[in-house]
Amino acid sequence: MAYVDTEPSAEADCKKPLLVFMHGMPMSSYIWRNIIREVQQRTRCVAPDLIGMGASQKLSIDGYGWDNNVGYLESFFDQILGVDQKVILVLHDFGSLFAFNWAHRHSHRVAGLIFMEYLYNFPDWYATNTDADFMTKLGHSTESMRKAIVDDNIFIEDFIQAQIVRNLTKEEMDHYRAPFLTAEDRISLFEFAMLMPVKDFSPVSYKAAEQDQAWLAETDLPKLYFWADPGKIEPPELAKDISSRLKNITSVGVGHAKHFLQEDHPQLIGEEIKKWLNNQGSWTQ
């Protein structure tokens, strides 16, 4: 797994709080760039590219299953974490699916959780709040999903800009296109889509998400939750419910945004992260 590290020296991990930023599909660590600029002066920021995305390696089809992704993330954290070092996780979309699972299994290594538009155990596809036109393009079979994602490239050409309020520049859009220029490159996107934790669709990831969300509801770890209006996965009413249910949570509404809050409100998110860290005493951890 490729990753960005603002403080790669061996001494950095014990001088500043460590924030690990986990992106979703079909993005890369690039989506965190403007938020990292806001917080990097007083934190060490590490942002990996999920396997098969960004600058990370593309694999054969059998390399993207649930157990494999769990293993890749396990190795990643083993590599970047110092002995007895704790991490603050900053999570979105599929990055939250895998990182909540890691945090559940390694809660003693976690100092805090920051998350937005995260994946949980969905009872059905309707609960994902996916646009009806986009669902129609995806279809209702594995074959139609593969065609839409791999051949028609709908996640890159349709989904990204549709889930960002402002217009991305050509440079920004080209950056997101770059890892997926060929159909073969986009197989990873299809394989990730097959791990969507929807009941009766991906039983393994659904069961894991169910257990991880039960842990999230019980843990006293400090949490910072960002939500938007209208949002996508978590519209305002659901966001308010989440904010009332989870323990030790600070809830921040960013205003008008959809799924990719990072592209519409990076400065606000960065400022709120700094404020929250100060309140947690994490600057000197």
C-alpha positions, 0 to 999 in steps of 0.5 A: 500500500502506497501512502503519504507521510508528512513526518516520515523520520523515525523520531516523528511518531513520538513527537506529534499526534499521529492521524491516519486518514483512510479514504473511500471508493473510488478516491485516494489519499489525494482527497485528504490533501487540503485537510492535511494542510490544515492540521499537519503543522502540529500533527503527523499525518499519514494517508494510505491508498487502499490496495488497487487505488491511488498509487497502491498496487493493482492485484489479480481478482482474487486479491481483493477479498475481505480477508485480504483487505484486512491483512493489508491494513494490518501490515500497514499499521504494523509498519507505521506504528511505533511500539506502544504508539496510539493512532487517531483514525480519520475515516470515510466510506470504505476506509471506515469499513476496514479501519473500524474493523482494525480499531475494534480488534486493536482498541488499545492502539486507538486514541480517537476516532474521526469519521464522516459518511461512513459505511455500516451494516446496511439492511438493504440497498435502499438504506445506502441512499444511492441515487435511483438513476445511479442504481439503475445504471449499476443494475441488479446483478453481478454482471450488470454491476461489473459492466457499469463499473469496469466497462462504463466507468460510472464511479469515476465519470458519474459518481465523483462529481455528482457527490461534490457540490463545487465543480472540480477542476480538470487537474483535480478530476484528472488526478482521480481518473489517473489510477483507472484509465483502463478497464483492467485498472477498474477491476479493483473498483468492482471488487470493492463494490462487491464488499459493500456491507449490505445484508444478503449481498456481502455476508462476510463484510456485513457481519463484520460491520455489524460487529464493528458497529456494536463495538462503536456504540459501546466504546468510550473512545473520543469521537468527532463526527462530521455530517452534511446536508443533504449528505448521502449515506447519513442524511441529517436525520440519521446523523442526528440519531448517530450523534445522540447514540454514540458515547463521547462524541462531538458532532459537527454539521458542515452545511451543504455537502453530499458524500465527499465532504472533504472536497467541499469543506476542507478548511472547516473540517481541518479547523474542527479537527484542530479544535477537537484535538486541543480539547482532547489534549492530543497535541502533547500525546 
